[in-house]
Amino acid sequence: MSIRGILLAKCLVVLFFCVTGSSDEVYKVLDDFAFLTISDFSIQKTDEIRWYKDNSVIMKLKNNDITNYMKKEAYNMSQNGTLQIHRLVKEDSGNYKVQVYNVEGKLKMEKNFHLIIQDHVSKPKITWTCSKKTVKVICEVNQTDKASIHLLQNNKAVPGNKPASANGKLKIEFTYRNTTFPAKFQCEVKNDADKKTVEQEIRCSARVTGHCSHTEHCWRCSVLCHFSGTADLLYQEEESRKIRRRGRGEIDAKSKNE
């Protein structure tokens, strides 16, 4: 065989082992399920399949018989070699390996998986504060563990702002000129396994003469409550109507006394 042929053969061998020995990272959330598959490899009925977790055999398929060495109902294996893990817990995280042997006991394929179980992310919220010239938009969530938070305007990331973490909360905020409103904002919280997003259209009253936030009474700034607050606009509008009715009642009572 020529030198070129020898080099080609060596390259093919290296390529084969790189492909068959590949490793995949799989992210899942608690109480979910995971399917670790070897669909990119053809399994024969005479093949023996072994699954390992951290180098300990957990499942084996041979002669169509499946053996569960973990004695756990959460673990199962299908005839095509897919490992199924149900009701995931943190302890299911770890390194998994599958090996396929032919009828002669020779290794045909080996593949590695790194399974990572993460918590669900919490639902974020959007609040805002209006003043005469600016609007401060705040996106926050009660979570800090391996999660990231993002503020978007019209589904585009707001440039230049960085999140802060304190007191078990993730928060990101940005200040805009009031002339850019109304506008739609999205608050996104995610980790490698889960994501939650809320959307809010923010409007500020053109008649604002001072500073007002969602923590203050609406009548201090304007009877139009939708210029400042949280996503619960219906509640704010109802409070505004109550204030207006209360004000009319006080005026009527004063007129009678006079």
C-alpha positions in Angstrom: 0.0 0.0 0.0 1.3 3.5 -0.9 2.0 6.1 1.7 -1.0 8.1 0.6 -3.2 5.0 1.1 -1.8 4.4 4.6 -2.4 8.0 5.6 -6.0 7.8 4.3 -6.7 4.6 6.2 -5.4 6.2 9.4 -7.6 9.3 8.9 -10.6 7.1 8.4 -9.9 5.2 11.6 -9.5 8.5 13.5 -12.7 9.8 12.0 -14.6 6.6 13.0 -13.5 6.8 16.6 -14.3 10.5 16.8 -17.8 10.0 15.6 -18.6 6.8 17.6 -17.0 8.2 20.7 -18.8 11.6 20.6 -20.3 13.2 23.7 -23.6 15.1 24.0 -24.8 17.5 26.8 -28.4 17.1 27.6 -30.2 19.7 29.8 -33.6 18.8 31.5 -35.7 20.3 34.3 -36.9 18.6 37.5 -39.8 16.2 37.2 -39.5 16.1 33.4 -38.3 13.1 31.4 -35.1 12.4 29.4 -34.6 10.2 26.3 -31.0 9.4 25.6 -31.0 8.0 22.1 -28.5 6.4 19.7 -30.6 7.0 16.6 -27.6 7.9 14.5 -26.4 4.3 14.7 -28.0 1.2 13.2 -28.9 -1.5 15.9 -29.1 -5.1 14.9 -31.4 -7.6 16.7 -28.4 -9.7 17.6 -26.5 -6.8 19.2 -26.0 -6.4 22.9 -26.6 -2.9 24.4 -25.2 -1.7 27.7 -26.0 1.6 29.5 -23.7 2.9 32.2 -24.1 5.8 34.7 -20.8 7.0 36.2 -19.1 3.7 35.0 -21.8 1.4 36.7 -24.0 -0.7 34.5 -27.7 0.4 34.8 -29.4 -1.3 31.9 -28.7 -4.1 29.4 -30.4 -5.5 26.4 -29.4 -8.9 25.1 -31.5 -11.5 23.1 -34.5 -9.1 23.4 -34.3 -9.3 27.2 -33.9 -6.1 29.1 -32.3 -6.1 32.5 -32.6 -3.1 34.9 -29.7 -3.2 37.3 -30.8 0.0 39.0 -34.1 -1.6 40.2 -35.7 1.8 39.6 -39.1 2.3 37.9 -37.9 5.6 36.6 -35.4 3.8 34.3 -36.4 1.9 31.2 -34.9 1.0 27.8 -36.6 0.4 24.5 -35.6 -2.3 21.9 -33.8 0.3 19.8 -31.5 1.1 22.7 -33.0 4.4 23.9 -32.6 5.0 27.6 -35.7 6.5 29.2 -35.6 8.3 32.6 -38.8 9.5 34.0 -39.6 11.9 36.9 -36.1 13.4 36.9 -34.4 14.3 40.2 -31.1 16.1 40.8 -29.4 12.8 41.5 -30.1 11.7 37.9 -27.5 14.2 36.7 -24.2 12.6 35.7 -22.3 10.9 32.9 -24.0 8.2 30.9 -22.4 5.9 28.4 -23.9 3.4 25.9 -22.0 0.6 24.3 -23.1 -1.7 21.5 -21.5 -5.1 21.0 -22.1 -7.5 18.1 -22.9 -11.2 18.4 -19.2 -12.0 18.6 -18.7 -9.7 21.6 -16.8 -7.0 19.7 -17.5 -3.3 20.5 -19.2 -1.7 17.6 -20.1 1.7 19.0 -19.7 3.8 22.2 -21.4 7.1 23.0 -21.3 9.4 26.0 -23.9 11.8 27.4 -23.7 14.4 30.2 -27.1 14.8 31.7 -27.7 18.0 33.7 -30.9 18.5 35.7 -31.9 22.1 36.5 -34.7 23.8 38.4 -37.6 25.4 36.6 -37.2 29.2 36.3 -39.8 31.5 37.9 -42.1 33.8 36.1 -40.7 37.3 35.8 -42.6 40.6 36.1 -42.3 44.0 34.5 -42.8 47.3 36.5 -42.2 50.8 35.4 -42.0 54.4 36.6 -43.0 57.4 34.6 -41.8 61.0 35.0 -42.1 64.1 32.8 -39.1 63.3 30.6 -38.2 59.7 31.3 -39.5 56.2 31.9 -37.7 53.6 34.0 -38.6 50.0 33.0 -37.7 47.2 35.5 -37.6 43.5 34.8 -37.1 41.2 37.8 -37.6 37.6 39.0 -37.3 35.8 42.4 -34.5 33.6 41.3 -30.7 33.7 40.9 -29.6 30.0 40.6 -28.0 29.5 37.2 -30.5 31.7 35.4 -30.1 34.8 33.2 -32.5 37.7 32.8 -33.1 39.8 29.7 -35.1 42.9 28.9 -36.3 43.3 25.4 -38.2 46.0 23.5 -40.3 44.8 20.6 -38.4 41.4 20.9 -35.0 43.0 20.5 -32.5 43.0 23.4 -32.1 46.4 25.1 -28.4 47.4 24.5 -25.9 48.3 27.2 -27.8 47.2 30.4 -26.5 44.6 32.8 -28.5 42.5 35.3 -27.9 42.8 39.1 -28.4 40.0 41.7 -29.4 40.8 45.3 -31.6 39.4 48.0 -32.5 36.4 46.0 -33.6 38.4 43.0 -32.4 39.0 39.5 -33.2 42.5 38.2 -32.4 44.5 35.1 -33.6 48.0 34.4 -33.3 50.7 31.8 -34.3 54.4 31.5 -35.9 55.8 28.3 -37.0 59.1 27.1 -40.8 59.5 27.6 -41.2 60.4 23.9 -40.6 56.8 22.8 -43.8 55.5 24.4 -46.1 53.6 24.2 -43.9 50.6 23.6 -44.0 46.8 24.1 -41.5 45.2 26.4 -40.6 41.6 27.1 -38.9 40.2 30.2 -37.2 36.9 29.7 -35.7 34.5 32.3 -34.0 31.3 31.3 -31.5 28.6 32.1 -30.2 25.8 29.8 -33.4 23.8 30.4 -36.3 26.2 30.9 -37.5 29.6 29.8 -40.3 32.0 30.8 -41.3 35.3 29.2 -43.8 38.0 30.0 -44.8 40.9 27.7 -46.3 44.3 28.6 -47.3 47.3 26.7 -46.3 50.4 28.6 -48.1 53.8 28.2 -47.3 57.0 30.0 -49.8 59.9 30.3 -48.8 63.0 28.3 -50.2 65.1 31.2 -47.7 63.9 33.8 -46.3 67.0 35.6 -44.1 65.3 38.2 -42.7 61.9 39.3 -45.0 58.9 39.9 -44.5 55.2 40.2 -46.6 52.1 40.6 -46.2 52.3 44.4 -48.0 55.6 44.6 -51.7 56.5 44.3 -52.7 57.3 40.8 -54.4 60.6 41.7 -51.1 62.1 42.7 -50.1 62.3 39.1 -53.1 61.9 36.8 -56.5 60.3 36.7 -55.0 58.1 33.8 -53.6 55.2 35.8 -52.2 53.4 32.8 -49.2 55.6 32.6 -47.5 53.9 35.6 -47.8 50.5 37.2 -47.5 46.8 36.8 -49.3 44.5 34.4 -52.5 44.7 36.3 -54.0 47.6 34.4 -57.6 46.7 35.0 -57.1 47.0 38.7 -55.4 50.3 38.3 -58.2 51.7 36.1 -60.8 50.6 38.6 -58.9 52.3 41.4 -58.8 55.5 39.3 -62.6 55.4 38.8 -63.1 55.0 42.6 -60.9 58.0 43.2 -62.8 60.1 40.7 -66.1 59.1 42.2 -64.8 59.8 45.7 -63.7 63.3 44.5 -67.1 64.1 43.0 -68.8 63.0 46.3 -66.6 65.3 48.3 -67.3 68.2 46.0 -71.1 67.6 46.2 -70.9 67.3 50.0 -69.0 70.6 50.2 -71.6 72.3 48.0 -74.4 71.2 50.2 -72.7 72.5 53.3 -72.1 75.9 51.8 
